[in-house]
Amino acid sequence: MFETLKKAFKIKEIRNKILFTLLIVLVYRLGCYIPVPGIGEGLIAGTDLTNVSYLNIMSMMTGGALSNGTWFAMGIGPYINASIIIQLLTVAIPQLERLTRMGEEGQKKIAKYTRVGALLLAIIQSIGILVNFGPTAIAEGSAIIKFFFGQRWLVYTVCVILFASGTMATIWLGERITDYGVSNGISLLIFVGVLATAGQTFVSMVTNAFGSGGSLEYFWKLVGYVAVIIVIFFFIVFVDLAERRIPVQYAKRVQGRKMYGGQSTVIPIKVNASGVMPLIFSFSILSFPEMIATMFWPNSGFVVWWQRWMGTSSWLYMVVLCLLIFGFAFFYASIQFKPEEISRSIQQNGGNIIGIRPGKPTTEYLSKIQKRITLFGAIFLALMALLPAIAFSLIDKGSSAMFSATGLLICVSIALEFNNALESQIMMKQYKGFLK
């Protein structure tokens, strides 16, 4: 990756794109520190919701902006949720499915629907956070309450507008990176947020180990963290790059005076094609009942029962989490990889999988391979959801959440995506130079 960056900086156009990307990232991080008037620091961190996995994940993705209640507190979360909802609706609604096949014009309409959905979700989430936190969200006697003559509903309205505008500004920054920078801008902003959250904890650990009053205990904790993270990164990269390649042979055919076909190619099926989405969905579903109950009925029997039997350290939680991960992994695989369409495309172009007859046998063969590959990917995700948390909790239980499996998977996946985008742009420039 460092060699790729070195080559990229030698090409002026790509170097300008990288610098532009860094500038947008800097603007995004500055927005994460702009306070919303009246919102106190430690909005999430100072409440009983610190153990709710969903809020911790969203705060991690924003680099702590959610916990501090800043302008970009909602971050890119509403856009991610909206894109997931639109993606799922394309399976159920034929009109949306037709848009996905209309090329660039259809993609523009889907992007427009996603932005509208993100705005609605940002408003709903902002209202939910402010209302459910009640007086603790906005301090009594603050300047903004006096400015609006003590009318709290006006204060809440302004805060909701600011939070929602922060989400839309974040989306705009991400799209500018996609259009004029390197790689996918939305993914890069998530990557920066996760790194910022983990970096703050890492700096704190280094300070405790080597700063004034540092102890040998913190030093060995730091060494243990680094060792475990390196091992986990190795396995994530190994599985993320792993794929099954199915060979396809195309027959020669003559059309007019030209001969087509006759070449061999492969169909790559990634082991972890669904990425981190099964983990995010599973954590969100398991934490949603606890989040709602903690907001509205904090001292109810349901909350006590949930924290006892469905807490993150209970065996029942681990079993349910693994089942959900398996379910979502197979669900996402069925959406992304469709054996019937691939089989039909191969047959229409005069090809066949070596040793397999075209038509239904090819569909059944691809479906069988997909299920096996998805099974291994689901097992990997389930292990990643449990083993890092256990390993980090053995080292230091208080800081393990900052290095969650979701954050590690996000960092590695987006770093590989960024590296591939750079390599493709470098190759494109080399081809242009060759043609000149």
N, C-alpha and C positions, 0 to 999 in steps of 0.2 A: 504493500500500500504506500509506503514511503517513497519507493521508486516511482510509483505512478504519480504521486504529488510532485516529485522532482521533474518528471517529464512534462507534467501539465503546466508548471510555472515557466517552462522554456517557451511555451506558445502564448503569444500576447493575448489572443482572444479568449483562450481558456483561463489565463491568469486574471483577466478582467472579470470574468464570470465568477471566479473563486473569491476575488476581493469584494465583488458586489454581494455575494452570498454572505460573507463575513459581516459586511455592513448591515444587512437586513437582520442578521442574527443579533448583532449588537443593539440595534433598535428594539428588537423583541425583548431582549434581556432588560433594557432600560424600562420598558413598559411594565415588566414584572415587579419593578420597585416603585412605581408611581402609586401613591396611596389614594384610595377612594375616600373622599371627605366623610368623616364621621365613623368610618369603620376602624375598629381598633386592631392592633397587631395581635396575631395569634388567634384568629377567628375560629379555626378548626382545632388548632393544637391545644387551646385552653379549655376544651370542652370534653364531654364524655364520648364524643364521636371519634376519638383518636384510634379506637380499635376497629372501626368500620373499614373493611378492606377497600371498598369502592372509593371512599373519600381519600384514603391514603394513596391509592393508585392515581387518582386525578390530581392530587396535590404533588405527587412525585413527577407527573408528566409536565406540570407547570413550573417545576423548579422551586416549589414552596410558595408560589404566588397565591394559591387557594388558601393555604393555612394563614397567610398574612393579610388576605382580603384586599389585594391590590387591584389595579385596573385590569390586568390580564388574569384575574383569578379564575375565570371559567376556562381560560386557555383555549386549546383546540378540541377539548372534550366534546362539546355539543356538535361540532362538525363531524367528529369520528362517529358519534352515535347516529347522526343524521345519515351519514354515508352508509352505515351498516343497515339502517332501516330501509333506505332506498334500494340497497342491494338485495335485501330479502324480499322487498315488494316486487322487484323485477321478476321474481319466480312466480309470484301469485297473480300479478296484474299483466295481462297480455299487452296492453298499450305501452307499459314501461319496457317490457321485453323487446317490443318492436323498436323502441328508441335505441336500445343497445346495439341493434343491427343496422342502424341508419348512418353509421360512420361518425364523422366529426360533428355534423349538425345535431345528431341525436345525443352525442356526448355533451355538447353545450347545453342542451335542454336539461339533461340529467344533472349537470353541475349547477344549473340555476335552481332546480328543485332542491338539491342538497343544501345550497346556501339558505334558501327560505326555511327549510327544516331546521338548520343549525340556528338561525335567528330565533325561531319559536322555542326550540329547546333551551337556548341560552336564557331567554326571558323566563321560562318556566323554572329552570334550575335556580336562577337568581332570586326569584320570588320565594321559592321553597326554602333556600338557605336563610334569607333575611327573616321570613315569617317564623320559621321554626326555631331560630335562635332567639327571636324576641328581643327583649331589652339588652341582652348581652351583645347583640350584633352592633348596635349603635349606642354608645355610652350616653347616659342621661346627663343633660347640661352641656353637651358638646356644642361647638360653634355652629355646626350645620343645623342643629335643632333650633337654636336661637335665630338663625338666619331665616328659617321658614316659620317663625313665630310659634314654635312648639308643635307644629303639625307633623306628626310622625309619618303619616301616609305620603306627604309630599317628599319627605326625606327618603323613604323607601322607594318612591317612584324614581327619584334622581339616581339612587344607587343601582336600581335595576337597569336603567338606561345606560349608566356607565359600564356596568358589568357586561351587558349585551353588546355595547359598542366595542368593548375590549375584545370580545370574541370575534366580531366581524373584522376588526383591525388585524387580529392575529391571522384570520383566514386570508385577508388581503396581502399581508406580508408573505405568507406561505405561497400564495399564487404568484407573487412577483419573483420569488426564488425559482419556482417551476418554469416561469416564462423566460427569465433573463439570467438565471444563475445555473447552478449545477444540481442535478438530481431532483427528487420530489421535495418541494418546500415544506409541505405539511409534515412529512416524516422527519425532516431535519429539525423542525421546531420541537417536535416531541423528543428527538434525540438530545437536543440541547437542554431541554427541561430535565430529563432524566439524569444527564451528566451533572447538571448544576446541583440537583438534590444529593446525588451520591458524592459529588466533590465537596460539598459543605461538611458532610459527615466525615469524609476522609481527611480533610484539613483539620477537623476537630480531633480526630484520632492521632494525627501526626503531632499536633500541639501537645496533646496529653502525653505522648511518648517522649518527645524531645524538648518540649518547652520547659519553662521554669516549673519546678514541682513535678516533672515527669517521672514515671516509675517504670520499672522493668516489666511489670504486669501489662501495662498498655503497649509496650514495645512488642511483646510476644503476641498480644492480640492483633496488632497491626500486621505482623509477619504472617499470622494465621489467616487473616482476611485476604492478604495479597496472594498467598498460596492457593487458597480455595477459589478465588476469583479467576486465577490463571487456569486452573484445572477445568472450571466450569466453562470458561471462554473457549477452551480447546474443544470440548465436547459439543458446544453449541455450533461452532464453526464447522466441525466435522459433519454433524448431522444436517446443518443448514445447506451445505454444499453437496450433500449426498443425493443421488438420483438414480433411478432405474431407466436405462435407455433401451427402448424396444426397437429393433431394426425393422425398417420398412424398405421393400424393393419395388421400384416402379418399372413397369414393362415399357419397352420401346414401342412407339406408335408414329405413323407417318401421316402428317396433315399437309396436303399440297406438296411442296418440294422440300419441306423441313421435317426433321425427325425430332420427336420429343420423348422425354422420359429416359429410362435406362440407367438412372442413377439410384444410389442407395442413400437413405437418410435414417434418422432415429426419432422416436417420440420420447422426450425426457419427462419422467414423472418424479417430482421431488418428494423426498421422504417427509419433509415438514412443509408441505405446500400451503397449509392454512396459516402458517406463521404463529403470531402470538394471540390471534383473535380468540381461539378456544379458551385460553387462560383468562383473558379479560372478561369474556362472557360468563365463565364459570364463577370467577371471583365476584362479579357484579350480582349475579343471581343469588349467591349464598349470602352476600352482605346486605342485599336490599331489604329483607324482612327485619333484620336487626337495626338497620338505619332508620326505617320508618317507625319501628317500635321505640327506639331510643329517643327520637325526636318528639313523639306525641305522648308516649306512656313510659317515661324513663325508669320508673320504679315498679313496673308491673311484673307479674309472675312469669309472663312470656319472656321478658328480657332476661330474667334470672335463669330460666330453663335454657334459653338459647345460648347464653354465655357459658353455661355448664356443659351442655351436651353438644353444642355446635360451635364451640370456640375453636380458634385456629389450632389449638394443641390437642383437641380431642380426636379419638380414632374415628368417630362417626363423621366428623367434618372431613377428614382425609378420604374416607370411602366415598362420600357423596361428591366431593370435589373431583376425584378420579373418574367417577361415572359421568359427571357432567362434561369433563374434558373429552372423554371418549365420544360422547354423543355429539358434541359440537365439532370435533375433529372430522367425524364421518359426515356430518351435515355440510360443513364447508367444502369437503372434498367432493361431495355429490353436486354442489353448485358449480365449482370451478372446473371439474373434469367430467365431461359427458361422453361416455364410451360410444353411444349410438351415433352422435354427430361425427366423432372422429372416424368411426368405422365407415360411415356413409361417405365422408370426404375422401378417405383412402380408396374406396371402391370406385368412386366417380372419376378419380384421377388415374385409374388403371394400376393401382398399387396393391400390395398385400404384405402382411406380416409374414416373415419367412417361417414356413411350416404350418401356417394357420390359413384356412380357407376364408375368402372374403365373405362379408355379410354377417349373419348371426354368430357364427363361430368366432369371428374377430371381435364382435361386441362382447361376447361372454369372456373371451380371453382378456381383453382390456379391463373389464369389470373385475375379474378375479385378481389381476395384478394390482389394480387400484386399491382394492380392499386390503390386500396384504401389506402394501406400502403404507396405507393410512393407519393400519394397526400398529406398525412399528413407530410411525410418527406420533400417534396418540400415547403410546407407552413412554416415548421420550418426553412428551409434554407433561405427562403425569409425574414422571420422576423429577423433572425440572421444577414442578410446582411444590414438591415436598422436600427433596434432598437439600437444595440450597438453604431453605429456611431452617432445616434441622441443623445443618453444618454451622451456619452463622449464629444460631441461638446457642450452640455449644461454646462458641468463642466469646460472644458478648450478646446476651439476650436483648439488651436495650437498643442496639443499633442495627439488628438484623433486617428490620423492615426497609431500611434505606437501600439494601442490596437485594431486593426481591427478585424472584425468578422472572417476573414480567419485565422489570427494568433491564435485567441482563440480556434477555432475549431481544428486547427492543433495540438496545445499544448495538448488539452484534448484527442483527438483521439490517438495520439502517446503515451501519458502517459498511457492510458488504454491498448494499445497494448504491451507496455513494461512490465506492471504489469502482463498481461496474459502470456507473454513469461516466466517471472520469475516463476510464479506459475506452469506452465507446466513442467519446468525443475526441480523444487523442487519435484513435484509429481513423476517424472520419477526416481529421485534418491531414493525416498522413496520406490518405487516399487522394484528397484534393491536391496535395503537393505533387503526388506521383502523376496525376492526370495533367497538371500544368507542364 
